[in-house]
Amino acid sequence: MAILITDGQSSTASPSVVAEATIAHQAGIKIYTVGVVPSVNETELQLIASPPRIYLHQWMLVLNSLNNLPAAEPLIARTLCRPEYGTL
């Protein structure tokens, strides 16, 4: 399992980032993405996040500020620690 926390978008070309995420998914790595500013590239986060990519984007979360991250920790923990993901 990996948690990607970002304040924007990748500094490399998006196709390579998405390709690397796809390789991680194929290896069985679940990727949870957290964007911490309103200007985060949500499309890129959705493409990097593990499926299913559903709203409150089960594997993606966007926060308005890094200061909101501690308040989001219980939501992140509940999302990641589920029997269906093999984490309990």
N, C-alpha and C positions, 0 to 999 in steps of 0.2 A: 504494500500500500504506500502511496506517495501523496503528500499534500503540497500543492503548489500555491504559494501565496505571492501575489504580484501587485504592483502599483501602476500597471500600465499594460504594455504589450511586449512581446519578445523583441530583443534587439537584433535578432537574425531574421532571415526570411521565413514567414509563416509556414510555407509548405514544408520546410525542413523540420520545424518544431512539431507540426502535426504528424509528420512521418515518424519522428522519434516517439511521439506519444502512441502512435499506432503500434509500433514495435513493442513498447512497454505493455500495451493492452494485450497483444498476442502472447506475451510472456506471462500473462496472468496478473500483472500489476494493476491494481485499481488506483486511478488518479482522481483525487478530489481537488478542484480548483477553487481558490478564494481570491476575488478581486477586491482591493481595498480603497479604491477611489472611483468616483462616478465616471471618469473618462477611460476606465479600463476597457480593453477590447473584448467585449462579451462573446463575439463570434469565435475568436481564438480560444477563449476559455472553454466554450462549449465543445469545440473540436478536440481539445486536449483532454477534457474530462471523460471519465469512463461512462459507457452506457449503463443504464438507461439515462438519457439526457432529457429529463422531464422537468417541468417547472417546480419551482424552488429547487430548481434544477438539481434534483437529487444529488448530483455529484458536482454542483457548481453553486457558489454563493458570492454575491456582490455586496460589499459594504460601502457606505459613504465615506468612511474614515478608518484609518488604522486604529483609532481609539475605540472603535466598535468591536474590534476583534475579541477582547475578553468576554463581552456579552454574548458573542456568537459561539463560544467554545462548547456550551451544552448542546446546541443544535448540531454542530460538527460531530461531536462525540456520539450523539444519538444516530446520526446518519451513518457514521462509519462502523459503529459497533452493533451490527445486526446479524443474526444467525444466517440469513440468506446470503450474506457476503462472506461467511466463514470467519468472522472476526469475533465471535463469542464462543 
